[in-house]
Structure formats: structure tokens, C-alpha cells
Amino acid sequence: MLSTEQDSRYAHLEQMSTISLLKGINNEDRVLTRAVRKAIPAIEKLVDGIVERMKKGGRVFYSGAGTSGRLGIVDASEIPPTYGVRDKFIGLIAGGDGAIRTAVEGAEDDAQQGWKDILAFNPGPDDTVIGIAASGTTPYVIGAVKGAREAGLLTGCITCNEGSPVAAAVEMPVVAVVGPEFVTGSTRMKAGTATKLILNMISTSVMIRLGHVHGSKMVDMQPTNAKLVDRGARMIMEATGITSYDKARELLLRKGSVRAAVESTGTSEA
């Protein structure tokens, strides 16, 4: 049996008090960092492979179903405002965009549709497909990575079960074994959290390696709300020596990013 499908270590959840439920969930979550840490060498290989291809214009496609698909879409959607990079990380979910909010019955069982969805983006050899499947058995995801590998794309996966079909189908599998869920089979919990942690590690490391962070600052972030405008203005003041907050803010809004604003002053800090 898949470890993510094994019975919970806790019985009679319906009889537990609120504090006992919360402590039990928290106890289970403690295994996550250890499981992800063990996967770091595999994550490193995948990140390096992505960076090499992105330098040549490649993209990353996340392919998933249900919770896994939604996590990929969340990660991909945060790249443009955070790093000023568009159309480089693309999240795809079984059942299409409608499945982001509402489950589409049977969509994840279509072994052909995963690769068809990627084909709509005219994939090339510099692209990467990462299949996301907690169980490692989702036909939609397995079909996507198999099609991608046959077409010469780099393929990786994120899964929470050892010896899974999706891991066998890709060149660079990332496996984080988190064990049984607090609620039996509810992989939106530990498996979902581990997946989110790994996605954070992949996309953040790739963006840093590609030069979108200076020091620890997101110099290409887009000032799309008041909080980010304030952050960006202060970053410009720090990088350039501009002492007027209003001047730094105006420069940011005119140039559109911290990097562009700093470079316009002749400063090389960004």
C-alpha cells in the first residue's frame, strides 16, 4: 500500500477534543522538514537542470491534478509579481482552469490529456516538465511526463511515495516520504505541505540563480500594491543613497521595478 494511503496513526478522531486534534496535526507536521531535507540532493539536480535550460529560453511546466495541480498553479502564478518574469513557469491542472475551484470528475484518470495540455504551449527541448503527484500514480501526470520525456524535454516530479510510477517515468525524481496522513489519505495535509515546500525551493532557487535577486532583495518585483511600492521605495533608497522616500517612490513607479529604478541612477547595486 502507498504510504500516503496507510491508516492514520491516530484513531477515533471524531472523539478527540479540539486541542488534541491540533496537537496531533502539529505532531505529524514535524516530519516534513526531515523528509524534504533528505530530498535536497535530488532537488539540486533538478534546479541545476532547469537553470541550464532557462538560460537558453526554456520554461517550466507544472502538471498536476487536484491539490497537486492547484499547488503548481499557485507557485507559477507568484513568479511574475515576485520576480518580474512572465510565462516562464506555467501551471496546468487536470480538468483545466475550472478545476482550480471545483473538482472535475475523472479528469486525473485521462492518461493522454496531460501531454496534450502541454502541447498547446508548443514545448521545446529547453523546457522542463515537473509532474506533481503525492501518490505518484496519477495517470494525467504520468502521461504528461512520459510525453515530455519522449519529446526530449527535461522531466522531473514531486511525489511522496517511494517506487512510484511517476518517479520511474522521469529523469529527475524528487521524493519526500511523509508517511500516513493525520486523516487517512488526506494528502492535502502533510503531502501537500511538503510539495509546497519543494516548489518554493525549486522556483526560488531558479530565480536567484538567474539573477532576479540581489543580496536578499527581489529587485525585479512588480510594484502592484501599496505594500510592494513601499518595500520597493525603501530598497531603492538603500541601494542608491537617495534620502527622499517620495523621490524613491516616484522613481519606482515611473521605472516599474527596483532594478530599473536603481540602474537609471547610474548605481550598479541592483
C-alpha positions as CSV (number, residue, x, y, z in Angstrom):
1,M,0.0,0.0,0.0
2,L,1.1,3.5,-0.7
3,S,2.5,5.2,2.4
4,T,0.2,8.2,1.8
5,E,-2.8,5.8,1.8
6,Q,-1.9,3.9,5.0
7,D,-4.1,4.3,8.1
8,S,-3.6,7.3,10.3
9,R,-1.5,6.8,13.4
10,Y,-4.5,8.2,15.3
11,A,-7.8,6.5,15.9
12,H,-11.3,7.8,16.7
13,L,-10.6,11.4,15.6
14,E,-14.2,12.3,16.0
15,Q,-13.9,11.7,19.7
16,M,-10.9,13.9,20.2
17,S,-11.0,17.4,21.7
18,T,-10.0,20.4,19.6
19,I,-6.7,20.8,21.4
20,S,-5.9,17.1,20.8
21,L,-6.7,17.4,17.1
22,L,-4.5,20.4,16.8
23,K,-1.6,18.8,18.6
24,G,-1.9,15.7,16.6
25,I,-1.8,17.5,13.3
26,N,1.2,19.5,14.5
27,N,3.0,16.4,15.6
28,E,2.5,14.9,12.2
29,D,3.8,18.1,10.5
30,R,7.1,17.7,12.3
31,V,8.2,15.0,9.9
32,L,8.0,17.4,7.0
33,T,11.4,19.2,7.2
34,R,13.2,15.9,7.7
35,A,11.5,14.4,4.6
36,V,12.2,17.4,2.5
37,R,15.8,17.7,3.7
38,K,16.5,14.1,2.5
39,A,15.3,15.1,-0.9
40,I,17.7,18.2,-1.3
41,P,20.3,16.4,-3.4
42,A,17.5,15.4,-5.9
43,I,16.1,19.0,-5.8
44,E,19.6,20.4,-6.5
45,K,20.0,18.3,-9.7
46,L,16.5,19.4,-10.9
47,V,17.2,23.1,-10.2
48,D,20.6,23.0,-12.0
49,G,18.9,21.3,-15.0
50,I,16.2,23.9,-15.1
51,V,18.7,26.8,-14.8
52,E,20.8,25.5,-17.7
53,R,17.7,25.3,-19.9
54,M,16.1,28.6,-18.8
55,K,19.3,30.4,-19.8
56,K,18.6,29.2,-23.3
57,G,15.0,30.4,-23.1
58,G,13.3,27.4,-21.6
59,R,10.2,27.2,-19.4
60,V,8.9,25.1,-16.6
61,F,5.6,23.3,-16.8
62,Y,3.9,22.0,-13.6
63,S,1.5,19.2,-14.3
64,G,-0.8,18.0,-11.5
65,A,-4.4,17.1,-10.5
66,G,-6.4,18.2,-7.6
67,T,-4.4,19.6,-4.7
68,S,-1.1,18.9,-6.5
69,G,-2.3,20.8,-9.6
70,R,-3.5,23.7,-7.5
71,L,-0.2,24.0,-5.7
72,G,1.7,24.1,-9.0
73,I,-0.6,26.9,-10.3
74,V,-0.1,28.9,-7.1
75,D,3.6,28.6,-7.4
76,A,3.6,29.6,-11.1
77,S,1.2,32.5,-10.6
78,E,3.5,34.1,-7.9
79,I,6.6,34.3,-10.2
80,P,5.6,37.3,-12.3
81,P,4.8,39.7,-9.4
82,T,7.7,38.5,-7.3
83,Y,10.5,38.3,-9.9
84,G,9.1,40.2,-12.9
85,V,9.3,37.1,-15.1
86,R,6.3,36.2,-17.2
87,D,5.4,33.0,-19.0
88,K,8.4,31.0,-17.6
89,F,6.5,29.0,-15.0
90,I,3.2,27.5,-16.2
91,G,0.9,25.6,-14.0
92,L,-1.5,23.0,-15.6
93,I,-4.2,21.1,-13.8
94,A,-6.3,18.1,-14.9
95,G,-9.7,19.3,-15.9
96,G,-8.5,22.8,-16.9
97,D,-8.8,26.1,-15.1
98,G,-12.3,25.2,-13.8
99,A,-10.8,22.5,-11.7
100,I,-8.9,25.1,-9.7
101,R,-12.0,25.7,-7.7
102,T,-14.2,22.7,-8.4
103,A,-13.1,19.1,-8.8
104,V,-13.7,17.7,-12.3
105,E,-14.7,14.1,-12.1
106,G,-12.4,11.6,-13.8
107,A,-10.0,14.3,-15.2
108,E,-7.0,12.9,-13.4
109,D,-7.6,9.5,-14.9
110,D,-7.0,10.6,-18.5
111,A,-3.5,9.4,-19.4
112,Q,-3.4,11.3,-22.7
113,Q,-4.6,14.8,-21.6
114,G,-1.6,15.8,-19.6
115,W,0.7,15.9,-22.5
116,K,-2.0,17.3,-24.8
117,D,-2.3,20.3,-22.4
118,I,1.4,20.9,-22.6
119,L,1.4,20.6,-26.4
120,A,-0.9,23.7,-26.6
121,F,2.2,25.7,-25.5
122,N,4.5,24.4,-28.3
123,P,7.1,22.9,-25.9
124,G,10.7,22.6,-27.0
125,P,13.9,20.8,-25.8
126,D,14.8,23.6,-23.5
127,D,11.6,23.3,-21.5
128,T,11.1,21.2,-18.3
129,V,8.0,19.4,-17.2
130,I,7.6,18.6,-13.4
131,G,4.9,16.2,-12.6
132,I,3.3,16.8,-9.2
133,A,1.5,13.7,-7.7
134,A,1.5,12.9,-4.0
135,S,0.6,9.3,-4.7
136,G,2.9,9.1,-7.7
137,T,0.2,7.2,-9.6
138,T,-1.9,9.9,-11.3
139,P,-2.5,8.9,-15.0
140,Y,-2.8,12.6,-16.1
141,V,0.6,13.4,-14.6
142,I,2.3,10.2,-15.7
143,G,1.1,10.8,-19.3
144,A,2.4,14.3,-19.2
145,V,5.9,13.4,-18.1
146,K,6.1,10.4,-20.4
147,G,5.1,12.6,-23.4
148,A,7.6,15.2,-22.4
149,R,10.5,12.8,-22.0
150,E,9.8,11.2,-25.4
151,A,9.8,14.7,-26.9
152,G,13.3,15.4,-25.4
153,L,12.2,17.8,-22.6
154,L,13.8,17.6,-19.1
155,T,11.4,15.8,-16.8
156,G,11.2,15.8,-13.0
157,C,8.5,15.0,-10.5
158,I,7.5,15.7,-6.9
159,T,5.9,12.8,-5.1
160,C,5.6,11.4,-1.5
161,N,5.8,7.7,-2.2
162,E,8.8,5.6,-2.9
163,G,9.0,3.4,-6.0
164,S,6.1,5.3,-7.7
165,P,5.3,5.1,-11.4
166,V,5.7,8.8,-11.9
167,A,9.2,8.7,-10.4
168,A,10.1,5.8,-12.7
169,A,8.9,7.8,-15.7
170,V,11.1,10.9,-15.2
171,E,14.8,11.7,-15.3
172,M,15.0,13.6,-12.1
173,P,12.5,12.4,-9.4
174,V,12.1,14.3,-6.1
175,V,10.7,12.0,-3.4
176,A,9.7,13.2,0.0
177,V,8.2,10.4,2.1
178,V,6.0,11.9,4.7
179,G,4.1,8.8,5.8
180,P,0.4,8.4,6.7
181,E,-1.7,11.4,6.9
182,F,-3.5,12.5,10.1
183,V,-6.8,12.0,8.3
184,T,-6.2,8.8,6.4
185,G,-5.5,9.5,2.7
186,S,-5.9,13.3,3.0
187,T,-2.8,14.2,1.0
188,R,-3.7,17.9,1.1
189,M,-2.2,17.8,4.5
190,K,1.4,16.5,5.0
191,A,2.0,15.6,1.4
192,G,0.5,18.9,0.2
193,T,2.7,20.9,2.6
194,A,5.8,19.0,1.6
195,T,5.0,19.6,-2.1
196,K,4.6,23.4,-1.4
197,L,7.9,23.5,0.4
198,I,9.7,21.8,-2.5
199,L,8.0,24.0,-5.1
200,N,9.2,27.1,-3.1
201,M,12.7,25.7,-3.1
202,I,12.7,25.0,-6.9
203,S,11.3,28.2,-8.2
204,T,13.1,30.5,-5.7
205,S,16.5,28.9,-6.3
206,V,16.0,29.1,-10.0
207,M,15.1,32.8,-9.9
208,I,18.0,33.5,-7.7
209,R,20.4,31.6,-9.9
210,L,19.1,33.6,-12.9
211,G,19.9,36.9,-11.3
212,H,16.5,38.1,-10.1
213,V,17.6,38.6,-6.5
214,H,20.4,41.0,-5.4
215,G,21.7,40.3,-1.8
216,S,18.4,39.1,-0.4
217,K,16.2,41.6,-2.3
218,M,13.7,40.9,-5.1
219,V,15.0,43.6,-7.4
220,D,12.6,42.7,-10.2
221,M,9.4,42.5,-8.2
222,Q,6.5,44.4,-9.7
223,P,5.0,47.2,-7.5
224,T,1.4,46.0,-7.8
225,N,0.1,47.1,-4.4
226,A,0.9,49.7,-1.7
227,K,2.9,47.2,0.4
228,L,5.2,46.4,-2.6
229,V,5.5,50.0,-3.6
230,D,6.6,50.9,0.0
231,R,9.1,48.0,0.0
232,G,10.5,48.9,-3.4
233,A,10.9,52.6,-2.5
234,R,12.9,51.6,0.6
235,M,15.1,49.2,-1.4
236,I,15.9,52.0,-3.8
237,M,16.8,54.3,-1.0
238,E,19.1,51.7,0.4
239,A,20.7,50.8,-2.9
240,T,21.2,54.4,-4.2
241,G,21.6,56.7,-1.3
242,I,18.5,58.6,-2.2
243,T,17.3,60.1,1.1
244,S,13.8,61.2,-0.1
245,Y,11.2,58.5,0.2
246,D,8.9,60.4,-2.1
247,K,11.6,60.6,-4.8
248,A,12.4,56.9,-4.5
249,R,8.7,56.0,-4.7
250,E,8.1,58.2,-7.7
251,L,11.2,56.7,-9.4
252,L,9.9,53.2,-8.7
253,L,6.5,53.9,-10.2
254,R,8.0,55.5,-13.2
255,K,10.5,52.8,-14.0
256,G,8.4,49.8,-12.9
257,S,10.9,47.8,-10.9
258,V,13.6,48.3,-8.3
259,R,16.3,47.2,-10.8
260,A,15.2,49.6,-13.5
261,A,15.0,52.5,-11.0
262,V,18.4,51.8,-9.5
263,E,20.1,51.4,-12.9
264,S,18.5,54.7,-14.0
265,T,20.5,56.5,-11.3
266,G,23.8,55.0,-12.6
267,T,24.1,52.8,-9.5
268,S,25.1,49.2,-10.0
269,E,23.8,47.9,-6.7
270,A,20.9,46.0,-8.4
